[in-house]
Amino acid sequence: LMLLAFLVYNDGIQTIIRMATAYGTELKIPSSALTIAILIVQFVGIPFAFLFGMLADRIGAVTAHLRGFARKGAGGPEAVSLDAVIEGARLILKEKLSPIDFRVDRAEPGLMVRGERVRLEQVMVNLIQNAAEALQDVVAPTIALTITATGQEVRLHLQDNGPGISDEIAPQLFIPFVTSRPAGLGLGLVIAKDIVEEFGGTLTALPDGPGASFEIVLVRA
C-alpha cells in the first residue's frame, strides 16, 4: 500500500497506468485494476486521489472508442493493391522520409491482399513513422521494407537501423499506453495489430537486429 501511494504521489497516473496495463492486453482489465489501486490510495489518504478514479474510467472509454473506430470501414474487406497502400503511406510521410533511405524490395509487382486500402495505409504509416522517429539521431538512417509472397500469404518485413526496442518495452509492445516515446500515446501499434488481425493477418515484432524489426502477414487476394 505504501509503495502504491508513493508511486501515485511522485509519478502520477502514468506510472499506475503502466503497472496496470502489464496485466492485460485489453484496457478494460487495466482500468479495473487502476480503479482498485486508486481506492487503495484513497484509503491511505492522498488528497485528490478521486480525480484519478475519474480518469481511469475515462481512459477505458476513450480507448474502447478509438479501437472501435479503427475497426470501422465503409465496406468489408476486398482485394487491395499492396503497391497502392505502400505508395499512399510514402506520400503521407514524404517529409519525415526525406532524410531517410527508404527502400522497398518487392518479390513481385502488383500483389493484391485482403483488406481495406485506407486502414492498411494506417498500419503502414504507423510502423514507418515509428521507424522514422527512431532514426532522428542516426547517421545514414535506413528503413528497408521487404515483401515476399508464398501461397496465400504475403509477408512484409520492415527493418530500420535505429537503436531498436528495449528489452523492457519489447514484451509489452502491443499493450495500450506502453511506449518509449515521451510524446507517444502507446496506442498506434495496438490499433495497427487490431486492423491486421481483422483482415485475417498478423503483426509481430521480431528479435532481428540491428534496429527494430516488424513483420506483417496478410492474406493474398
C-alpha positions as a Markdown table, in Angstrom:
| # | Residue | x | y | z |
|---|---|---|---|---|
| 1 | Leu | 0.0 | 0.0 | 0.0 |
| 2 | Met | 2.8 | 2.4 | 0.9 |
| 3 | Leu | 4.5 | 1.7 | -2.4 |
| 4 | Leu | 1.4 | 2.3 | -4.4 |
| 5 | Ala | 0.8 | 5.6 | -2.5 |
| 6 | Phe | 4.4 | 6.6 | -3.2 |
| 7 | Leu | 4.0 | 5.9 | -6.9 |
| 8 | Val | 0.8 | 8.0 | -7.3 |
| 9 | Tyr | 2.2 | 10.8 | -5.2 |
| 10 | Asn | 5.5 | 11.0 | -7.1 |
| 11 | Asp | 4.9 | 9.8 | -10.6 |
| 12 | Gly | 1.2 | 10.3 | -11.0 |
| 13 | Ile | -1.3 | 8.4 | -13.1 |
| 14 | Gln | 1.1 | 7.4 | -15.9 |
| 15 | Thr | 3.1 | 5.1 | -13.7 |
| 16 | Ile | -0.1 | 3.4 | -12.4 |
| 17 | Ile | -1.4 | 3.0 | -15.9 |
| 18 | Arg | 1.7 | 1.2 | -17.0 |
| 19 | Met | 1.6 | -1.0 | -14.0 |
| 20 | Ala | -2.0 | -1.9 | -14.6 |
| 21 | Thr | -1.6 | -2.5 | -18.3 |
| 22 | Ala | 1.1 | -5.1 | -17.6 |
| 23 | Tyr | -1.6 | -7.5 | -16.6 |
| 24 | Gly | -3.8 | -7.5 | -19.6 |
| 25 | Thr | -4.0 | -6.6 | -23.3 |
| 26 | Glu | -7.4 | -5.1 | -23.1 |
| 27 | Leu | -7.8 | -1.8 | -21.3 |
| 28 | Lys | -11.0 | -2.9 | -19.6 |
| 29 | Ile | -8.9 | -5.1 | -17.3 |
| 30 | Pro | -6.2 | -2.5 | -16.6 |
| 31 | Ser | -8.9 | 0.2 | -16.0 |
| 32 | Ser | -10.5 | -2.1 | -13.3 |
| 33 | Ala | -7.1 | -2.7 | -11.8 |
| 34 | Leu | -6.4 | 1.0 | -11.8 |
| 35 | Thr | -9.7 | 1.8 | -10.2 |
| 36 | Ile | -9.0 | -0.7 | -7.4 |
| 37 | Ala | -5.5 | 0.8 | -6.9 |
| 38 | Ile | -7.0 | 4.3 | -6.6 |
| 39 | Leu | -9.4 | 3.2 | -4.0 |
| 40 | Ile | -6.5 | 1.9 | -2.0 |
| 41 | Val | -4.7 | 5.2 | -2.5 |
| 42 | Gln | -7.8 | 7.0 | -1.2 |
| 43 | Phe | -7.8 | 4.7 | 1.8 |
| 44 | Val | -4.3 | 5.8 | 2.7 |
| 45 | Gly | -5.3 | 9.4 | 2.5 |
| 46 | Ile | -3.7 | 11.1 | -0.5 |
| 47 | Pro | -5.6 | 14.2 | -1.4 |
| 48 | Phe | -7.5 | 14.4 | -4.8 |
| 49 | Ala | -6.9 | 10.7 | -5.5 |
| 50 | Phe | -10.6 | 10.5 | -6.5 |
| 51 | Leu | -9.7 | 12.5 | -9.6 |
| 52 | Phe | -7.5 | 9.6 | -10.8 |
| 53 | Gly | -10.6 | 7.3 | -10.4 |
| 54 | Met | -12.5 | 9.5 | -12.9 |
| 55 | Leu | -9.5 | 9.5 | -15.2 |
| 56 | Ala | -9.3 | 5.7 | -15.0 |
| 57 | Asp | -12.9 | 5.3 | -16.2 |
| 58 | Arg | -12.4 | 7.9 | -18.9 |
| 59 | Ile | -9.2 | 6.2 | -20.2 |
| 60 | Gly | -11.1 | 2.9 | -20.6 |
| 61 | Ala | -14.0 | 4.6 | -22.5 |
| 62 | Val | -11.7 | 6.6 | -24.8 |
| 63 | Thr | -9.5 | 3.6 | -25.7 |
| 64 | Ala | -12.5 | 1.4 | -26.4 |
| 65 | His | -13.8 | 4.2 | -28.7 |
| 66 | Leu | -10.5 | 4.6 | -30.5 |
| 67 | Arg | -10.1 | 0.9 | -31.1 |
| 68 | Gly | -13.7 | 0.5 | -32.2 |
| 69 | Phe | -13.2 | 3.4 | -34.7 |
| 70 | Ala | -10.1 | 1.8 | -36.1 |
| 71 | Arg | -12.3 | -1.3 | -36.9 |
| 72 | Lys | -14.9 | 0.7 | -38.9 |
| 73 | Gly | -14.8 | 0.8 | -42.6 |
| 74 | Ala | -17.2 | 1.9 | -45.3 |
| 75 | Gly | -17.4 | -1.7 | -46.6 |
| 76 | Gly | -15.9 | -5.0 | -46.0 |
| 77 | Pro | -12.5 | -6.4 | -46.8 |
| 78 | Glu | -11.7 | -6.5 | -50.5 |
| 79 | Ala | -8.8 | -7.1 | -52.9 |
| 80 | Val | -6.4 | -4.2 | -52.3 |
| 81 | Ser | -3.3 | -3.3 | -54.3 |
| 82 | Leu | -0.3 | -3.5 | -51.9 |
| 83 | Asp | 1.7 | -1.2 | -54.1 |
| 84 | Ala | -1.0 | 1.5 | -53.7 |
| 85 | Val | -1.0 | 1.0 | -49.9 |
| 86 | Ile | 2.8 | 1.5 | -49.7 |
| 87 | Glu | 2.8 | 4.5 | -52.1 |
| 88 | Gly | 0.0 | 6.1 | -50.1 |
| 89 | Ala | 1.9 | 5.7 | -46.9 |
| 90 | Arg | 5.1 | 7.0 | -48.5 |
| 91 | Leu | 3.1 | 10.1 | -49.7 |
| 92 | Ile | 1.7 | 10.8 | -46.3 |
| 93 | Leu | 5.1 | 10.5 | -44.7 |
| 94 | Lys | 7.0 | 12.3 | -47.5 |
| 95 | Glu | 8.5 | 15.0 | -45.2 |
| 96 | Lys | 9.6 | 12.6 | -42.5 |
| 97 | Leu | 11.1 | 10.2 | -45.0 |
| 98 | Ser | 13.1 | 12.9 | -46.9 |
| 99 | Pro | 16.3 | 12.4 | -44.9 |
| 100 | Ile | 15.9 | 8.6 | -44.8 |
| 101 | Asp | 17.0 | 6.0 | -47.3 |
| 102 | Phe | 13.6 | 4.2 | -47.6 |
| 103 | Arg | 14.0 | 1.0 | -49.7 |
| 104 | Val | 11.2 | -1.2 | -50.9 |
| 105 | Asp | 12.1 | -4.7 | -52.2 |
| 106 | Arg | 9.2 | -6.4 | -53.9 |
| 107 | Ala | 9.2 | -10.1 | -54.7 |
| 108 | Glu | 6.8 | -9.4 | -57.5 |
| 109 | Pro | 4.8 | -6.3 | -58.5 |
| 110 | Gly | 1.1 | -6.0 | -58.5 |
| 111 | Leu | 0.4 | -8.1 | -55.3 |
| 112 | Met | -3.1 | -7.9 | -54.1 |
| 113 | Val | -4.1 | -8.5 | -50.4 |
| 114 | Arg | -7.3 | -8.9 | -48.5 |
| 115 | Gly | -8.2 | -5.7 | -46.6 |
| 116 | Glu | -9.2 | -2.0 | -46.9 |
| 117 | Arg | -6.8 | 0.4 | -48.5 |
| 118 | Val | -7.2 | 3.3 | -46.1 |
| 119 | Arg | -6.9 | 1.1 | -43.0 |
| 120 | Leu | -3.9 | -0.8 | -44.3 |
| 121 | Glu | -2.3 | 2.6 | -45.1 |
| 122 | Gln | -2.9 | 3.5 | -41.5 |
| 123 | Val | -1.0 | 0.4 | -40.4 |
| 124 | Met | 1.9 | 1.1 | -42.7 |
| 125 | Val | 2.0 | 4.8 | -41.7 |
| 126 | Asn | 2.2 | 3.9 | -38.1 |
| 127 | Leu | 5.1 | 1.4 | -38.5 |
| 128 | Ile | 7.1 | 3.6 | -40.9 |
| 129 | Gln | 6.6 | 6.7 | -38.8 |
| 130 | Asn | 7.7 | 4.9 | -35.7 |
| 131 | Ala | 10.8 | 3.8 | -37.5 |
| 132 | Ala | 11.5 | 7.3 | -38.9 |
| 133 | Glu | 11.2 | 8.9 | -35.5 |
| 134 | Ala | 13.6 | 6.3 | -34.0 |
| 135 | Leu | 16.2 | 7.3 | -36.7 |
| 136 | Gln | 16.3 | 11.1 | -35.9 |
| 137 | Asp | 19.8 | 10.9 | -34.4 |
| 138 | Val | 21.2 | 8.1 | -36.6 |
| 139 | Val | 23.9 | 8.6 | -39.2 |
| 140 | Ala | 22.8 | 7.3 | -42.6 |
| 141 | Pro | 19.3 | 6.3 | -41.5 |
| 142 | Thr | 17.7 | 3.5 | -43.4 |
| 143 | Ile | 14.3 | 1.8 | -43.5 |
| 144 | Ala | 14.0 | -1.4 | -45.5 |
| 145 | Leu | 10.7 | -2.9 | -46.5 |
| 146 | Thr | 10.9 | -6.4 | -48.0 |
| 147 | Ile | 7.8 | -8.0 | -49.5 |
| 148 | Thr | 7.5 | -11.7 | -50.2 |
| 149 | Ala | 4.6 | -14.0 | -51.2 |
| 150 | Thr | 4.2 | -17.7 | -50.6 |
| 151 | Gly | 0.9 | -19.5 | -51.4 |
| 152 | Gln | -1.9 | -17.5 | -49.8 |
| 153 | Glu | 0.3 | -15.3 | -47.7 |
| 154 | Val | 2.0 | -12.0 | -48.3 |
| 155 | Arg | 4.8 | -11.1 | -45.8 |
| 156 | Leu | 6.0 | -7.5 | -45.2 |
| 157 | His | 9.2 | -7.2 | -43.2 |
| 158 | Leu | 10.1 | -3.7 | -42.0 |
| 159 | Gln | 13.5 | -3.1 | -40.6 |
| 160 | Asp | 15.3 | 0.1 | -39.5 |
| 161 | Asn | 18.9 | 0.7 | -38.4 |
| 162 | Gly | 17.9 | 2.6 | -35.3 |
| 163 | Pro | 18.5 | 1.8 | -31.6 |
| 164 | Gly | 15.9 | -0.9 | -31.6 |
| 165 | Ile | 13.3 | -1.9 | -29.0 |
| 166 | Ser | 14.5 | -2.1 | -25.4 |
| 167 | Asp | 14.2 | -5.4 | -23.5 |
| 168 | Glu | 11.9 | -3.6 | -21.1 |
| 169 | Ile | 9.4 | -2.5 | -23.7 |
| 170 | Ala | 9.5 | -5.5 | -26.1 |
| 171 | Pro | 7.2 | -7.8 | -24.1 |
| 172 | Gln | 4.6 | -5.1 | -23.6 |
| 173 | Leu | 4.8 | -3.6 | -27.1 |
| 174 | Phe | 1.2 | -4.3 | -28.0 |
| 175 | Ile | -0.3 | -3.3 | -24.6 |
| 176 | Pro | -2.2 | 0.0 | -24.6 |
| 177 | Phe | -0.4 | 3.1 | -23.3 |
| 178 | Val | 3.0 | 1.3 | -23.2 |
| 179 | Thr | 5.5 | 3.5 | -25.1 |
| 180 | Ser | 9.1 | 4.5 | -25.0 |
| 181 | Arg | 8.5 | 7.8 | -26.7 |
| 182 | Pro | 7.9 | 10.9 | -24.4 |
| 183 | Ala | 5.2 | 12.2 | -26.7 |
| 184 | Gly | 3.7 | 8.9 | -27.6 |
| 185 | Leu | 0.3 | 7.6 | -26.5 |
| 186 | Gly | 1.1 | 3.9 | -26.9 |
| 187 | Leu | -2.0 | 3.2 | -29.0 |
| 188 | Gly | -0.6 | 3.1 | -32.6 |
| 189 | Leu | 0.7 | -0.4 | -32.5 |
| 190 | Val | -2.3 | -1.7 | -30.6 |
| 191 | Ile | -4.7 | -0.3 | -33.3 |
| 192 | Ala | -2.4 | -1.5 | -36.1 |
| 193 | Lys | -2.5 | -5.1 | -34.7 |
| 194 | Asp | -6.3 | -5.0 | -34.4 |
| 195 | Ile | -6.6 | -3.9 | -38.0 |
| 196 | Val | -4.3 | -6.5 | -39.4 |
| 197 | Glu | -5.9 | -9.3 | -37.4 |
| 198 | Glu | -9.4 | -8.3 | -38.5 |
| 199 | Phe | -8.2 | -8.9 | -42.1 |
| 200 | Gly | -7.0 | -12.4 | -41.1 |
| 201 | Gly | -3.3 | -11.5 | -40.8 |
| 202 | Thr | -0.8 | -11.0 | -38.0 |
| 203 | Leu | 1.5 | -8.2 | -36.8 |
| 204 | Thr | 4.6 | -9.2 | -34.8 |
| 205 | Ala | 7.8 | -7.7 | -33.6 |
| 206 | Leu | 10.9 | -9.7 | -34.5 |
| 207 | Pro | 14.1 | -10.0 | -32.4 |
| 208 | Asp | 16.1 | -9.3 | -35.6 |
| 209 | Gly | 18.8 | -6.6 | -35.2 |
| 210 | Pro | 20.2 | -4.1 | -35.5 |
| 211 | Gly | 17.3 | -1.7 | -35.1 |
| 212 | Ala | 13.6 | -2.5 | -34.8 |
| 213 | Ser | 12.0 | -5.2 | -36.9 |
| 214 | Phe | 8.3 | -6.0 | -37.6 |
| 215 | Glu | 6.5 | -8.5 | -39.8 |
| 216 | Ile | 3.0 | -8.2 | -41.2 |
| 217 | Val | 1.4 | -11.2 | -42.7 |
| 218 | Leu | -1.6 | -10.6 | -44.9 |
| 219 | Val | -3.9 | -12.9 | -46.8 |
| 220 | Arg | -3.3 | -12.8 | -50.6 |
| 221 | Ala | -6.3 | -11.9 | -52.6 |
